[in-house]
Amino acid sequence: MLRRCIGGCVLLAFVLGWWYFLPAPLFRVPYSTVILDREGEIMGMTVAGDGQFRVSGRGRLSGKYVAALLCFEDKRFFTHEGVDPLAVARALWLNVRSGSVVSGGSTLTMQVVRLSRENPPRTIPEKILEMFLALRLEQSYNKWEILNMYADHAPFGGNIVGIQTAALKYFNRQPDELSWAEAALLAVLPNAPALMYPGKNMPELKAKRDKLLRELHETGYFGEDDLTVAIAEPLPEQVYSPECITPHLLAKAYGQRRGQISSTFIDSRLQARVNEIVARHIEVLRHNHIYNAAVLVAHIPTGEVRAYVGNSPKVRENGGNQVDIITSNRSSGSILKPALYALMQQSGYILPGTIVSDVPSRFGSYTPSNFNKDFQGIVPAGKALSMSLNIPFVRLLREYGVEHFYDDLKKMGITTLDRKAENYGLSLILGGAECKLWDLCNMYGGMASILRHYSECDGAGFDHEFRRLRVWGDEVTDSTVIRQNVVTASAVWLTLKALQDVERPDLESGWKNFASSMNLSWKTGTSFGFRDAWAVGVNPEYVVGVWVGNADGEGRPGLIGVRAAAPILFEVASLLRTDERFYMPREEMVEMTVCRKSGYRASDICPETDTVWIARAGEKTAVCPYHRLVNLDLAGKYRVDSECESVNRMKIEPWFVLSPVQEWYYARTHADYKKLPPYRADCQRGQDDVMEMIYPQRGLRVFIPKDLGGIVRGVVFEMAHREPSTVVYWHIDNQFLGTTRYHHQLEVNVAPGRHVLHLVDAKGNTLRQSFVVVDGEK
């Protein structure tokens, strides 16, 4: 019994020893980081940690290479068990007859073992160990796996290891695209890679290759004519070093997937053309000392990234071209405005044509301004979006709520909001926050995807609309869970329509025809100080994001979205034309009668109306507050009231009435605007709506200005009057300051503290407003 137990233990120990005799994994070497395009072709490769070009696990052996390899190295590979007794006997005979080692008798399996052991000295004990390991290797791996191990790790001269690297470096092609001559050359190279390779001992190398070609011909792999052509084929004289077309993506793979082969969704042809577009534009922009640009192109139905230009080619030293701008935080400028517009549409705050005030404004200590330093007075919300006016959107954000918008932006894929909402304040809509080009394409592409999925999924949206972009082939997004998105399809449709159809300002009008022909909804943005120029365009198939600037944050005059980024956007978009149109989600929209002038829900006294499609939530918006009934005399020339005119001699008309400040700016560019008629002389009495302060606004704290030398300057007060030609008398704290006419501005030296401003015009109309003056040093 004891003998049996001991025997069993010995047998178990032998079995375990034999099983663990083979190292696992067999090869402990570093591998190159490789990225592939969507067709499986190599786009870029790094050297491995030991300085070798070595690729693992490609599995793309060609029949020609396998035939040449087995013919040259191991004709009975598929019949032996790792060791070929006939080859060993033949090697022994040859070595004894010659008195030296002229043949090793190694099979391919034994060579795999030798490669895994990093080519130790060739001794008899080492050869015996190789044989045992080869026998063990054949028990764990099939023949094709062993062939792939050899092909992945065989040396091919210099720092080139593996068939994949050799085919790329010597012939600039894939292993399965090799000719017979090329396959034969790569079959003989590992036999003595240090002695002969392309560029060294070429005659001997060619003779070796041609000998193998003749043997393949004699074996019947190809005919006489093919043999003649193959032998005439020259050897490669140089090593190819193809430039990586996605260097920043390769760097990303090296950081995140080092030593792996990573499939991507990149369209290498599109990538090359986008690279060329960026290089050409940077060559022009560099004359204005603008050196960097980035472009991201993604396919909306799948979320697949088809082009990834992380930065432009280097045009100067220390230009920051190594920085991957696509994943870098940059000031957002006004590129987030479409998100707010869509959210306000779906929440019922505004309709597409709702007019928004666009006048000089202060919000506490925050004093935004429009990019062109001009004001419209009032502007439809959709036009404010397409013209990218700042004042209207700051007003809309104040109405919607900063914290509310902050939370929604995070849900829409903006990942860079790392401070509290109150830290951004109203500047959140004008570049107070940073964002990434990746996030922006996620957001814009997600909005377009909502429309696609709405029509495809009976009104539902996938829960990953704003987290859909993916560049790696093994990335998986969950498309099974469905829920309501943060923004509705109807709001998205209205937003993208505004970004496509509404007339652009003069600076952008030249692009309108391009956008229309491409079915492109697009938006530009420029950050404070001209540091970042953005342009994002979207159609039902693709989203294209562009950033232009300097990686180090240096601002440049003329670095604005429409001039620097939009030309790149439209040239890239021209490569992606589609006839498909955005789906209009009528199921969650309604038709509404709106006031033509104000864009609000029409009241009973709106004289001109239109019927428009709106988001269903828009039904709760207010009726038009800008039209009111005005009592006129029978001639319609003057306003009257019951104190000075009998009712039966009055003419009652609806009138579109703006506030004095809105009217002051609006009337300058709208000759058709009809101002309120003045009161008839016998009806004059104090009115409370003929004057309005532009600065300071009600409740505003006024800071005493100082110049660069620290000298205190006066505060410039400004007021708008419905009849600018009227003389206005200015008083502060009952002290007369002076009069104004036409341009109602007055510079006032005023001490810190609370004060009362009192204005009286020549017709007796008054305006009283209190304000507080604060010394800037306190």
ROKE-975750 format. One record per residue (C-alpha): x, y, z; residue in one letter. Coordinates in steps of 0.001 Angstrom, whole numbers, padded with zeros to 6 digits, always signed. Each point is the difference from the previous one (the first is absolute). Layout:
XYZA/...
//
This chain:
+000000+000000+000000M/+002834+002347+000922L/+001772-000810-003252R/-003109+000805-001978R/-000397+003290+001855C/+003642+000905-000593I/-000298-001059-003630G/-003127+002098-000427G/+001684+003023+001554C/+003028-000417-002221V/-002239-000314-003059L/-001992+003066+001041L/+003205+001932+000595A/+001268-001058-003417F/-003265+001023-001702V/-000079+003348+001796L/+003669+000568-000699G/-000503-000845-003643W/-003047+002283-000238W/+001683+002966+001664Y/+003245-000702-001853F/-001178+002454-002673L/+000129+003653+001107P/-003254+001926-000133A/-000107+002309-001742P/+002624-001325-002342L/+001265+003449-001087F/+000684+002715+002552R/+001020+002793-002335V/-001404+003476-000531P/-002034+000694-003109Y/-000529+003016-002209S/-003137+002069+000434T/-001944-000191-003250V/-003154+001726-001210I/-002059-001262-002928L/-002530+001795-002168D/-003555-001238-000466R/+001182-002308-002816E/+002612-001612+002245G/+002968+001735-001637E/+002828+001325+002174I/-000065+003785+000427M/+002730+000349+002570G/+002475-001997+002078M/+002447+000749+002811T/+003148-001906+000919V/-000310-002457+002853A/+001601+000635+003365G/+003205-001750-001075D/+000384+002123-003123G/-001330-002664-002396Q/-002881+000250-002423F/-001967-003037+001160R/-003712-000645-000585V/-001929-002765+001722S/-003057-001972-000935G/-000756+001263-003483R/-000970-003383-001438G/+000269+001152-003638R/+002402-002596-001414L/-000161-000338-003764S/-000017-003334-001749G/+003072+001001-002005K/+002011+000794+003098Y/-001017-003212+001772V/+000907-002077-003071A/+003388+001710-000326A/+000717-000271+003715L/-000815-003702+000259L/+001915-000763-003191C/+003068+001756+001377F/-000147-000840+003707E/-002179-003024+000759D/-001575-002048-002810K/-001559-002522+002397R/-001338+002603+002453F/-003606-001240-000164F/+000969-003665+000540T/+002547+000039+002842H/-000748+000525+003701E/+002465+002821+000563G/+003190-001930-000713V/+000777-001450-003447D/+002125-003177+000460P/+000949-000032-003678L/+001239+003608+000181A/+001953-000765+003191V/+001617-003086-001547A/+000870+001919-003173R/+001542+002849+002032A/+002027-002465+002080L/+001351-001696-003124W/+000930+003306-001654L/+001702+001306+003130N/+002030-003193+000518V/+001043-000132-003641R/+001120+003647-000055S/+001591-000038+003443G/-001914+003155+000999S/-003558+001152+000590V/-001536+000713-003395V/-003636-000890+000766S/-002079+000133+003145G/-002969-002101-001062G/-002358+002386+001739S/-003682-000037-000822T/-002066+003182-000043L/-001381-001071+003381T/+003515-000231+001382M/+000830+003395-001490Q/-003014+001480+001777V/+001366-001416+003259V/+003439+001419-000765R/-001472+003454-000788L/-001968-000075+003250S/+003256-000722+001880R/+001694+002954-001694E/+002473-002073-002049N/+002258-001582+002676P/+003423-001461-001005P/-000316-003040-002297R/+001117-002978+002104T/-001040-003621+000065I/-001817+000345+003380P/-001797+003064-001338E/-001021-001893-003144K/-001376-002862+002104I/-001948+002472+002153L/-001418+001602-003150E/-001210-003392-001196M/-001854-000734+003234F/-001539+003467+000057L/-001017-000383-003655A/-001768-003267+000774L/-001761+001684+002901R/-000888+003063-002126L/-001787-002145-002574E/-002254-001357+002741Q/-001317+003473+000918S/-000181+001719-003363Y/-001150-001013-003434N/+002198+000283-003070K/-001440+003320-001200W/+000468+001564+003409E/+003638-001110-000023I/+000454+001392-003516L/-001383+003339+001160N/+002344+000001+003011M/+002960-000462-002312Y/-001224+002635-002457A/-000573+002504+002824D/+003421-000433+001623H/+002464-000930-002745A/+002756+002601-000626P/+000084+001594-003446F/+003074+002226+000274G/+000748+003142+001975G/-002737+000705+002530N/-002711-001596-002139I/-001689-002959+001661V/-002958-001954-001357G/-001526-000500-003427I/-002477+002852+000404Q/+002723+002542+000689T/+002287-001432-002671A/-002684+000140-002707A/-000799+003583+000949L/+003577+001217+000345K/+001479-001743-003052Y/-002946+000039-002408F/-002533+002448+001492N/-002797-002541-000147R/-001809-002648+002008Q/+001282-003613+000249P/-002945-001345-001979D/+000894+002350-002879E/+003531-001332-000536L/+001237-001274-003359S/+001832-003339-000272W/+003355+001783-000136A/-000843+002077+003071E/-001312-003006+001926A/+003132-001977-000829A/+002256+002835+001123L/-001763+000239+003360L/+000168-003782+000391A/+003807-000057-000304V/+000771+003203+001931L/-000287-001410+003572P/+002574-002692-000859N/+002841+002505+000418A/-001547+003435+000569P/+003187+001599+001304A/+002098-001077-002994L/-002269+000816-002913M/-003082+002177-000338Y/-001143+002702-002437P/+002914+002394-000216G/+002662-002508+001124K/+001527-002929-001933N/-002633+000388-002694M/+001475-002449-002569P/+000122-002828+002563E/-003509+000846+001154L/-001358-000030-003554K/+001671-003325-000714A/-001599-001475+003094K/-003410+001350-000964R/+000269-001192-003605D/+001012-003487+001123K/-003180-000199+002076L/-002069+001295-002915L/+001339-002763-002261R/-000807-002592+002652E/-003548+001359+000295L/-000321-000170-003794H/+001229-003592-000033E/-002498-000868+002730T/-002765+001286-002259G/-001096+003218+001693Y/+000323+002055-003198F/+001075-000324-003633G/+003106+000851-002004E/-001219+003457-000984D/-000760+000893+003616D/+003450-001209+000990L/+001637+002254-002593T/-001989+003000+001219V/+000727-000768+003670A/+003765-000377-000528I/+000061+003280-001960A/-001684+001828+002891E/+002602+002199+001751P/+000695-000080+003712L/-001183+002988+002077P/+002795+002505+000445E/-001456+002041+002822Q/-002178-000327+003044V/-003359+001733-000244Y/-000905+002317+002831S/-003571+000994-000877P/-001132+003076+001868E/-002776-000572+002504C/-003116+001795-001227I/-001490+000146+003512T/+002987+000807+002264P/-002076+001311+002901H/-002232-003052-000072L/+003114-002183-000001L/+001270+001934+003013A/-003349-000570+001700K/+000248-003728-000708A/+003570-000054+001338Y/-001206+001596+003225G/-003132-002109+000442Q/+000653-003229-001966R/+003757-000400-000052R/+001202-003105-001801G/-003410-000750-001463Q/-001384-000026-003516I/-002988+002333+000100S/-002610+000081-002710S/-001605+003375-000628T/-002888+001318-002062F/+002255+002446-001856I/-000533+000252-003754D/+003635+000310-001095S/-000893+001618-003336R/-002145+002629+001682L/+002653+000468+002687Q/+002681+000678-002615A/-002162+002588-001759R/-000891+001756+003257V/+003696+000026+000920N/+000736+001727-003300E/-002759+002577+000555I/+001283+000862+003471V/+003618+000244-001176A/-000967+002320-002849R/-002011+002344+002202H/+002662+000129+002714I/+002562+000920-002635E/-002086+003142-000598V/-000971+000645+003627L/+003595-000163+001203R/+000616+003373-001641H/-002261+001352+002767N/+001973-002051+002548H/-002771-002582+000318I/+001586-003452+000082Y/-002475-002621+001211N/-003237-001557-001195A/-002007-003137+000766A/-002832-001782-001813V/-002296-002817+001098L/-002430-001744-002385V/-002509-002542+001289A/-002755-002073-001598H/-003225+000801+001840I/-001984-003265-000493P/+002796-002067+001544T/+001986+002535+002030G/+003148-001184-001777E/+002834+002520-000314V/+001091+000029-003644R/+002732+002675+000152A/+002113+001089+002963Y/+002396+002897-000563V/+001226+000792+003492G/+002180+002866-001185N/+001534+001497-003108S/+003434-000803-001448P/+002910+001854+001568K/+000710+003345-001694V/+002288+001410+002704R/+002056-001260+002907E/-001768-000232+003362N/-003331+000530-001746G/-001849-002383+002291G/-000855-002326-002889N/+000472-003047+002208Q/-003017+001040+002100V/-003189-001929-000771D/-002469+002888-000207I/-002990-002318-000462I/+000233-001062+003636T/+001358+003291+001374S/-002026+002496+001999N/-000534+003256-001893R/-002218+003028+000615S/-003405-000716-001530S/-000816+003468-001339G/-003603-000001-001204S/-000001-003548-001342I/-002410-001186+002757L/-002816+002381-000984K/-001920-002584-002085P/-000354-002174+003101A/-001662+002832+001940L/-002223+000858-002960Y/-001193-003620-000261A/-000585-000305+003740L/-002062+003202+000079M/-002059-001166-002975Q/-000824-003313+001645Q/-000767+001651+003349S/-002428+002466-001550G/+001961+003144+000919Y/+000219+001229-003585I/-001254-000685-003506L/+002274+000070-003067P/-000865+003612-000837G/-000417+001361+003524T/+001764+003355+000129I/+002658+000485+002650V/+001365+003313+001207S/+003411+000901-001420D/+001086+003238+001671V/+003005+000989+002148P/-000414-001967+003197S/+001627-000604+003340R/-000718-002981+002190F/+001430+000910+003376G/+003708+000496-000632S/-000177-001970-003260Y/-000098+002158-003138T/-000132-002125-003143P/+000050+001449-003484S/-000744-001237-003491N/+002976-001014-002103F/-000470+002907-002414N/-000632+002484+002857K/-003352+000857-001599D/-003559-000594+001162F/-003206-000911-001795Q/-002449+001283+002612G/-002059-003162-000386I/+000679-003136-001998V/-001870-003300-000599P/+001498-002799+002049A/+000793-002090-003079G/+001826+002888-001632K/+001821+000739+003245A/+001266-003601-000183L/+001117+000126-003624S/+001611+003427+000524M/+001472-001197+003304S/-001039+003131+001879L/+001216+000002+003580N/-002397+002319+001838I/-003179-001925-000967P/+001526-003295+001129F/+001175+001358+003324V/-003581+001163+000546R/-001350-003407-001009L/+002427-001758+002349L/-001058+002251+002872R/-003601-000998-000697E/+000764-003712-000365Y/+002329-000127+003005G/+003756-000539+000100V/-000174-003056+002240E/-002718-001566-002144H/+002055+000533-003171F/+003155-001212+001755Y/-001678-003305+000917D/-001405-000434-003513D/+003380+000621-001632L/+001468-002833+002050K/-002794-002286-001176K/+000738+001073-003575M/+003566-001229+000219G/+002008+003040+001133I/+002498-001563+002407T/+002164+003024+000815T/-002308+001819+002447L/+002119-000596+003071D/-001105+003026+002021R/-003332+000803+001594K/-002668+001645-002122A/+000153+003260+001949E/+003718+000284-000753N/-000784+000232-003704Y/-003034+002233+000305G/-001488+001535-003129L/+003390-000167-001737S/-000661-003732-000454L/-001716+000772-003311I/+002787+002266-001323L/+003149-002003+000607G/+000253+000115+003779G/+000341-003778-000070A/+002476-002221-001805E/-000923-002878-002263C/+001589-002597-002257K/-000477-000401-003727L/-000870-003629+000739W/-002822+001048+002353D/-001346+002557-002462L/-000222-002574-002776C/-001663-002341+002468N/-002558+002699+000828M/-000763+001152-003537Y/+000127-003536-001367G/-002211-001164+002868G/-002620+002602-000872M/-000071-001195-003612A/-000105-003602+001190S/-003110+000763+002042I/-001821+000882-003222L/+001200-003192-001685R/-001026-002244+002867H/-003286+001827+000417Y/-001046-001034-003493S/+001501-003489+000347E/-001287-000843+003488C/-003528+001382+000121D/+000873+003188+001793G/+002466-001418+002525A/+003655+000834+000392G/+002929-002120+001143F/+001467+000893+003359D/+003485+000446-001451H/-000764+002653-002643E/+002501+002412+001561F/+002664-002640+000715R/+000080-001716-003362R/+003299+000887-001622L/+002480-002839-000110R/+003298-000366-001759V/+001155-003489+001071W/-001462-003025-001722G/-000530-001885+003263D/-001972+002794+001680E/-003586-001012+000665V/-002936+002285+000728T/-003168-001347+001540D/-002834+000516-002458S/-002610-002074+001809T/-001190+002349+002731V/-002333+002733-001210I/-001080+003100+001883R/-000955+003633-000503Q/+002937+002175-001000N/+000897+003290+001667V/-001201+001816-003125V/-002935-000956-002191T/+000042-000721-003711A/-002238+002978-000741S/+002369+002385+001786A/+002965-001486-001864V/-001735+000386-003350W/-000830+003665+000685L/+003588+000639+001085T/+001647-001628-002995L/-002444+001766-002304K/+000979+003351+001533A/+003660-000846-000575L/-000693-000757-003652Q/-002721+002273-001323D/+000251+003379+001698V/+001935+002741-001799E/+003535+000484+001270R/+001734+003301+000743P/+002091+001509-002797D/+003168-001670+001238L/-001566-003439-000359E/-002420+000535-002896S/+002462-001359-002558G/-000311-003455+001572W/-003788-000204-000185K/-000107-001581-003454N/+002628-002554+001023F/-001985-000956+003096A/-003198-000364-001986S/+001570-002222-002651S/+001505-002236+002681M/-003135-000077+002151N/+002231+001205+002814L/-001038+001565+003287S/+002999+001785+001428W/+001221+002295+002718K/+003197+001916+000570T/+001502+001307+003213G/+002850+002221+001125T/+001413+000136+003502S/+000925+003145+001896F/+003303+001458-001116G/-000128-001734-003401F/+001596-003156+001405R/-002343-002660-001356D/-001904-000150-003284A/-002713-002677-000218W/-002235-001319-002755A/-002321-002990+000290V/-002259-001254-002776G/-002495-002819-000028V/-002279-001733-002498N/-001940-003274+000379P/+003105-002054-000818E/+003037+001786+001413Y/+001189+002446+002618V/+003144+002007-000701V/+001786+001958+002722G/+002836+002457-000629V/+002223+001945+002378W/+002653+002518-001061V/+002390+001965+002203G/+003289-000325+001824N/+000539-002888+002381A/+001747+002302+002472D/-003088+002252+000198G/+001480+002995-001802E/-002780+002127-001488G/+000246+001523-003455R/-002012+002733-001764P/-002233-001588-002600G/-000097-003336+001821L/-003776-000302-000123I/-002161-002984-000793G/-001434+001114-003317V/+003348+001063-001466R/+002376-002627+001367A/-002080-003115+000752A/-003019+000212-002345A/+002034-000270-003238P/+001487-003277+001257I/-003436-001193+001104L/-001552+000549-003413F/+002873-001524-001921E/-000167-003134+002151V/-003812-000064-000210A/+000234+000125-003789S/+001528-003491+000196L/-003051-001284+001892L/-002968+001138-002074R/-003324-001690+000695T/-003460+000435-001468D/-001666-001110+003215E/-002009+002634+001875R/-000693+000327+003693F/-003227-001682+001024Y/-002677+002423+001172M/-001617-001547+003119P/-003528+001306-000574R/-001296-002526+002536E/+001303+002128+002858E/-000595+003359-001670M/-003059+002189-000513V/-000893+002825-002340E/-000521+003340+001702M/-001070+003458-001110T/+002665+002490+001004V/+000382+003743-000251C/+002098+000742-003071R/+001892+002854+001636K/+000651-001367+003479S/+000035-003757-000620G/-002135-000508+003120Y/-003283-001828+000104R/-002387+002330-001802A/-002403+002066+002071S/-003377+001241-001233D/+001512+003327-000977I/+002997-001225-002017C/-000711+001393-003489P/+002335-002375-001901E/+000405-003666+000851T/+001763-003094-001273D/-000566-003690+000578T/+003153-001842+001053V/+000977-003395+001338W/+001152+000067+003621I/+000946-002460+002735A/-003117-001074+001855R/+001209+001658+003205A/-000132+003337-001828G/-003780+000032+000386E/+000479+001380+003504K/+002047+003020-001065T/-001415+003474+000680A/-002064+001893-002565V/+001605+002924-001782C/+000848+002735+002546P/+001220+002460-002621Y/-003304+000879-001674H/-002329+002322+001856R/-003034+002055-000926L/+000758+003670-000516V/-002564+002837-000044N/+000582+002372-002921L/-001790+002995-001338D/-002035-000481-003149L/+002944+001044-002185A/+002162-002617+001672G/+002741+002572+000574K/-000107+000428+003785Y/-000794-002036+003067R/-002940+001127+002093V/-001953-001167+003025D/-003436+000523+001489S/+001248+003039+001933E/+000547+001970-003206C/-002144-001697-002643E/-003439-001539-000131S/-000113-003731-000436V/-002016+000173-003228N/+002752+002098-001568R/+002768-002456+000852M/+001582-002493-002335K/+001227-003151+001767I/+002860-001868-001655E/+002280-002883+001060P/+003610+001196+000175W/+003320-001819+000222F/+001720+001724+002927V/+003581-000490+001135L/+001622+001429+003084S/+001898+003277-000585P/+003401-001735+000061V/-001109-002801-002308Q/-001568+002549-002313E/+003170+002133-000045W/+002078-002842-001457Y/-002686-001777-002026Y/-001160+003082-001926A/+003522+000671-001299R/-000063-003111-002194T/-003750-000428-000560H/-001397+002877-002028A/-003439-001603+000064D/-000260+000283+003776Y/-002819+002359+000919K/+000629+001888+003199K/-002861+000870+002301L/-001562+003308-001079P/+000491+002804+002521P/-002860+001182+002163Y/-001981+002920-001341R/+000996+003277+001605A/-003178+000281+002031D/+000401-003570+001239C/+003525+000359+001353Q/+000576-001452+003427R/+002781-001905+001664G/+000782-003353-001569Q/+002047-002764+001525D/+001086-001750-003179D/+001698+002647-002136V/+003383-000175+001733M/+002091-002987+001091E/+003493-000202+001437M/+002580-001899-001987I/+002588+000481+002761Y/-000284-000330+002905P/-002865-002457-000042Q/-002388-000222+002907R/+001581-001566+003071G/+003495+000034-001465L/+003049+000842+002114R/+002152+002560-001784V/+003795-000188+000309F/+002099+003158-000266I/+002330-000489-002976P/+003729+000673+000108K/+002465+000196-002864D/+003355-001812-000159L/+001615+002788+002010G/-002497-000407+002826G/-001748+003300-000735I/-003732-000027+000800V/-002237+000595-002994R/-003651+000910-000248G/-002748-002584-000466V/-001710+000226-003398V/-003774-000160+000432F/-002113-000809-003070E/-003736+000129-000647M/-002324-000791-002911A/-002970+002262-000887H/-002808-000841-002365R/+000470+003435-001570E/+003787+000518-000028P/-000345+003654-001105S/-001682+000841+003283T/+002100+001951+002516V/+000590-001922+003249V/+001015+001635+003292Y/+002213-002082+002300W/+000037+000168+003816H/+001687-002079+002684I/-001189+000459+003573D/-001894+003145-001119N/+003197+001527-001386Q/-000214+001078-003639F/+002731-001551-002185L/-000802+001138-003536G/-002116-000758-003058T/+000262-002402-002942T/-001646-000239-003383R/+000132-002702-002687Y/+002783-001963+001730H/-001000-000212+003614H/+003345-000669+001682Q/+001532+001913+002880L/+003266-000515+001885E/-000563+000420+003712V/+002442+000240+002907N/-001831-001548+002903V/+001095-001025+003494A/-000445-003494+001457P/-003368-000620+001630G/-003691-000148-000886R/-001344+002591-002437H/-003183+000843-001886V/+000071+000847-003705L/-002830+002254-001186H/-000605+000699-003711L/-002569+002432-001388V/-000609+000586-003707D/-001374+003164-001645A/-003513-001459-000015K/-000034-000677+003704G/+000623-003754-000138N/+002115-001202+002911T/+002182-002915+000953L/+001227-000725+003498R/+002490-002719+000800Q/+002148-000692+003043S/+003467-001467-000229F/+002989-000778+002226V/+003551+001125-000804V/+002840-002221+001228V/+003672+000928+000207D/+001875-002680-001949G/+002723-000226+002700E/-002419-000975+002740K/
//
